[in-house]
Amino acid sequence: MKILYYDCFAGISGDMNLGALIDAGVDPDYFLREIAKLNLQGEFEVRIAKALKKGISGTKVDVLLTGGGHTEASHERVKPIAVKPLQAGSRFKMVSAHSHEHEHSHTHAHEHDHDHLNAHSHTHDHSHDHHHRNVRDIERIIAASSLSDSVKEVSMKIFMQVALAEAKVHGKPLEEVHFHEVGAIDSIVDIVGAAICLDYLQVDKVLASPVQVGGGFVRCAHGLIPVPAPATVEILKGIPVKAGLVPFETTTPTGAAILAAVVDEFTDKTDFVMEAVGYGLGTRELEIPNVLRVFLGRIEEKRESAPGPILLETNIDDMNPELYGYVEEQLFAHGASDVFKTPIIMKKGRPAVKLSVLVSSKREKEVLEVIFRETTSLGVRKFPVGKAMLDRRFVKHNTRYGEVTIKNSYYEGKLVKYKPEYEDCKRLAQENGVPISKIYREIYTSYEVNLDESEPEV
């Protein structure tokens, strides 16, 4: 079993998460190509650089706004890995979510400096347009992108963690809250980038240590508020935390939301074989290393004692169909791994829907509460679920039409199947003006020749 372990001894923020995952093995060029699929071009560049923090070598990721008014996040001497501007022409003009000061007559969900430890340190003039998006706006941006369905799903699970917390903190319905934190470009990159990196790593399970949240107070438009901030506290409910290591905010709402959405188990035990380690660097200099450390490793299946996933099912024949979309959002936000609906015929010929929810045992109670609170269901069936997965590896393949990504699948080290990524095939068909079926034929023909010469194994 391939696992990812978050060692949050100094907390976590969105940019530190990106740095740690890239440092652990995510291809920077792959990340940059995928994040460009959001089509928020012309507003930002992504800087990925190697640097030192308290003598520890790691990766620093910064989202640099190209609309002006940016101050460099760090004055350290760094060795650049990649600085790639996205194409011009975005229909949005946004400001950074991190480390800025502002005075507005209206309310933001996050007006204080969440990342004053791990900040991008942006300053700007508020004479330009200041856009604020709600969760529906974010959902439209992600849905309109050419990212994979799995990346879109995980991205929205993370965003919903922040959205629900903001609604609770500000006492407003979800649809009425406008989010400064989740609506700013660098937070979009941090959250969608997290989903891209996790999809690239293809781990079977995500673990994390208790989360260091820091201490002291942080200044916002309404004065001083205690650390951790209210939204961070809301997101971290049910998650073990540690506090007071330094008198600063060490975990941001974005960082907390990533953990809440993707971690299967929180534990201090590192009972696995470590194969790779990555360090994501923060900006501020502290007495401790201001870094997020992640491990990639493997656990033998026989040593895995944690309960597996659970399938919950309920038949519903008396609920307004319009409500299923909202129910599905709530289920994902409260920990569901998958949600699907099946049309069925019940007794006496009544048409109905079988609602099926896949969830970890850790989040089962939260998901059951959503089902009983938001649907007309009176009872739920549950079954333990086993899973067998092929190992997967992504490789690049050159064709006469251009480069594509191939997903190889292995069983016991032997290649058993492979498949080109649809979005790459679609792009090549459009760029070359040929039918997409011809692109697929060319890929399979040329790739099979390569396999005949040397079949890759793992």
N, C-alpha and C positions, 0 to 999 in steps of 0.2 A: 504494500500500500504506500503510495507516494503522498507525503504530507508537507504542508507549509506551516511553520511555527513562528508566530509573532512574539518576540521578546521585548515587551513594552516597558522596560525599566526606566526609560526617560519619556514615556508617553508616546503619542502618535499624532501626526497631522497628515493631511492629504499629500503634501509635497514630499514629506519624509517617507511616506509609504511608496510613492513612485520611485524615489531614489533607491530604497532598499530592494525593491523587486527587480529593478533594472540591474543593480549591483549583484544580485543573486543569480542573474542569468537571462533576464528578458532582453532580447535583441533591441537596442535603442532605435535602429532604423525601422524595425517592424513596428515599434510603438509609435514612432512619428508618422509612418504611413497610415496606421489605423486611426490615430487621433485626428488626422486631417479629414477623415470621412464624416466628421461632424458638420462640415461645411460652414464653420464660423470663421471663414478665411479673412485675412487682412487685418485682424484685430490683435493678433498676438504671435509671438515666437516662443518656442520651447528651447531652453538651454539645459543641456545635460553635461555635467562636468565632474571630473574627479577632483577631490580635495581631501584635506586632513582635518580632523576634529579631535583634539586632545591626543594626537599621535595616531589616531585610527583612520585608515584610508577608506573612503566611501564615495558615494555618488550624491551629488547635489542636483536637484531638478528645480528650475525656476520657469515660471510662465511670465514672459515679458510682454507687456502691452505695447503695441506698435502705434497706438493712437496718440502717443506723446505723454509727457508727465510722469515717466517712469524713473525711479531712482534705483540703482543697482541694489540687489538684495544683500550682497555680501562684499566686503572689501578684501576678502582673502585672495591670495594668489592661487588660481585654479588652472588646471590643464583641461581645455575643452575636449569633450568627446564629440558632441554634435550640436550645432546651432542651426535649425532649419526653419525659416519663415514659411508660414502657410500662404496660400495664394490670396490675392486681393479680391475684394468684392463682397464682403460680408454685409448682410442686411441689418446686422446689429452692431451697435457701438456701446461697449460695456466698460465698466471700471473694475479694478481688482477687488476681490473679496477680502484680501488680507492687509493688515497694518495700514490703515488710512484713517484720517480724521475728517469728519464732515458734520455739518449742521443742516438739518432738514426740518421742515414743519410737519412732515408726515412720519409715520412709524415704520421702521425696518425690523425684520425679524432678528437680525444680528447687527447692532450698531456698534458694539464694542470690538476691540482688536483681538480676535480669536487667536491669531498666530503671532503674538508678539514674541514668542520664543522661537518659532520656526517660520518667521514671516518672509514674505516676498518683498516687504518694505516698499510699497508703492505710495506715492503721493500724487495728487492731481488737483486740477482746478475744476470746480463744479459749475463753471459757466457752460460746459458742454452737456449734451443730453445724458441723463442718468436713467437707464432702463431698469425696471424691476419686473421679474418674472414670477409667476406662480407655478405650481407643480404641473399644471396643464401645459404651460408654455415649454417647460423643460421636456415633458413627455413628447410634445410635437417635434422638438428639435431632434431628440434621439430617434423617434420613430421614422423621421424623414431621412435619416442618415443611411449609409450603406454598410453599417456595422452588422456583425452577425447577430442572430436572434438571441443567442446566449449572452453576448455582451450587453445588448439592449436590456435584457431582463435583469441582469445583475445591477446594471447602472440604475434602473428605476427602483430596485429594492433598496439601494443605498440612499437615493434621493428621498424615498418615502420615509426612511428613518428620520431624516432631518425635518421633513415636512410635518410629520405627525407630532414631533417634539415641539416645533414652532407653534403649531396650532394649539397645543396644550398650554404652553407657556404664556401665550398671548390671549388665550381664551376666545379663540375665533374658530369658525368652521374651516376645514381644510381648504376649501375653494376660495376663501376670502383673505387668506394670508399671502402677502407678497414677500418673497424671500430675497433679502440682500445677499446672504451667504451663498445659497444655492443658485442664485440667479447671476452671479458674476462669472466672468469667463474663466478665471483661473480655478474656481471651484468646480466648474463643469469639467475642465481638463483633469483635475485631481480625481474626481469621482468616476467619470467614464474611463479615464486612464487606469484606475484601479481594476475595473472590470476587464479591460483589454489585457493587462498584465496577468491577471488570474486565469483568463482564458488561455493565454499563451503557455503558462506553466502546467496546466492540465493536472492539477493535484487531485487526489481522491478525498483528502480531508484537510481542514484548516484548524489549527490549534493556536492558542494564545495564552500568554501569561496574564496574571492580574495586571490591571492598567494603572500606571502612575498618572495622577491627574494634577500634581503640583499643589500649590497653596497660595495664600495671600488674596489680593484683590486685583481686579482689572477695571479700568475706567471706561465707561461708555457715555452715551449722550445724556443719560439720566443720573450720572454720578458713578460712585464705586459700587461694584457688585462682587460677591465672593467667588473665588475659584474653587471648584469648576463652575462654569457658567450654567444658568438654569437649563438651557437646551442640552448641554452636554450631560448634565445630571439625568435629565429625562431619558436620553438615549441609552445611558449606561445602567438603567434599572435592570436588576437581575444579573449584572456582570460584576465579578469581583474587582475591586479597585484598591489602590494604595494612594496615600496623599502625604503632602508635606515635605517631600524630598528637597524641593527648592521653592522659594516664595514667588513662583511665577506659574502661569498656565502652561501645562505641558501637553495636554490632550485637547484637541479642538473638536467641535461638533462634527466636522467632516471625518476626522480620524476615528472618532467614536462610532460614527454611522457605518464606516467600512467594517469595523470589527463586529458590530451588532448584526450586520447583514450577512457576513460570510463565514464567521467563525463557528465551528461545530462544537468546540469544547474549550473551556478555559481551565488551564492547569499549570502548576509549577513544574510538573514532571516533564523532563525531556527524555522520555524513554523511547528513543528512536536512534537509528544510525544516521549521523549527520553527513551529508554529501556536498552541501554548498552553503555558504553564508553570505549575506549581503548587508551593507550598512547604508541607510539613508540619512543624510546629514541635514540637521537644522541650521539656522543662521546664527542665533544668539550664542555668545560664549558663556558657558556656565562652569561651575566648579566640577560638575560631572560631564561626561561626554554627552553632548546634545545630539544623540543619534537614535534611530530606530534600527534594531537588529532583527533580521529574519533568517531562519534556517530552512533549507530544503533537505528532506531526508526520507527514509523508508522505515516502515514498521512491518514486521512479519505478521501476516493475517492471524496466525494462531495466538499472537500476543495482544491482539486488539480485543479488549474486554468491554468497551463502551457499547451501550445499546445501539442497534442499527436504526435505519430510518423506518418510519411507520406510514402506512397508507390508511387514510381516513376516508370513509365513503358514507354518503347519505342520499336517499332518494327524496326529491322535492317535487310536488305536483300542485302547489297552491301559492306560488310566489310570483310577483310581478317580474317578468323576464328582464326589464330594464335595470333591475337591481344587481344582476350578476356581475356586471363590470365593476361596480363599486365594491362588492363583496370580494372579488378576486384581488383588487388592489389592497384591501385590508388584510387578506390572507398572506400575500407576499410581504407586506410591511411587517407582519408579526411572525415571520420566520418560515413560511411555506417554501419548500424547494421547488415544487411544481403544483399547478392547479389545472385541472381539465374537467370538461363537462361532456356527458354522453346522453343523447336523447334515448329515452326508454319508454316502454308501455307498461303501466302498472295494472293492477287488478281492475276489472270492470272497464277495460279499454281506455283508462285515463292516461293521456300523454304526460310525461314527466321528465325531469333531468336528474341524472346521477352525478352529484358533485363529488369529485375525487381530489384529495389533497395529500401530497407527499411532504412529510415533515420529519425533522430529527426528533428524537425522544425528548431532547432538552427544550424544544419549543412547542411540544405537543399541547400543553395546557393553554398557551396563548392562542394557538390556532383554534382549539375547541371553543374557547370563549368567543372568538369572532363568529364561528359557525352558529352557535346558539344565540348570540346577541343580534346578528345581522340577517339571519335567514329564518324561515319558518320551520326548520328542522326540529324534531323532537328527540332524535336519537342518531347516533353515529356508530358505524361499524369500524373496527380497526384491525389491521393485520401487520405483523412484522414483515419487512421487505428485505430480501437479499439482493446483492448487486454483483455482477461479473462484468468487468470492463477490459477492453483491449488497451495495451499501451499505445500512445499516439505520439507521433513526431511530425513536425512541420518542416518541409524542405522546399527549397527554391528550384524551379526547373525552367530552363530557357527554351522557348519555341521560336519558330520563324515569325510569329506574331508578337512576341514579347515574353516577359517573365511572368510566371504564375506560381502560386503557393500550392503545394501538394500535401495533403494530410495522409501520412502512412499509418496503418494500424497493424500492430504486432500481437501475435499469440505465442507465448513462451519463446520470445526472441525472434520468431520467424514472421516475415511480412506476409500478411494474409489478404490485405485489401488496401486500396489507396483511392483517393478522390481529390480532384482539383477543387479549389475554393470557388464557389459560384460567382462572388463579386469580382474576382480577378478575370474569370471567363467573360462576364458581362462587359467589363472594362475593355478587354481586348477586342471583343466583337464590335463595340462602338467605335474604338479608335481605328480599327482596320476596315470597318464597313463590310463585314462578312457575317453570315449567320452564326449564331452562337453554337449551333450544332456542329459546324465546321471547326470551331475552336476546340470543342470537346474531342472531336475525332483526331485532330492534330496532336493534342496533348496526350491522349491515350496511346496513340501510335508511337510517338517519339519517346515517351516515358517507358513504354514496354521494351523498346530497344535498349535503353539504359539498364533496365532491370535484367535483361538477358545477359548483359556484359558483366554486371556485378550487382547481385541482389543485396540491398542493405539489411543488416541485422542489428538488433539491440541486445 
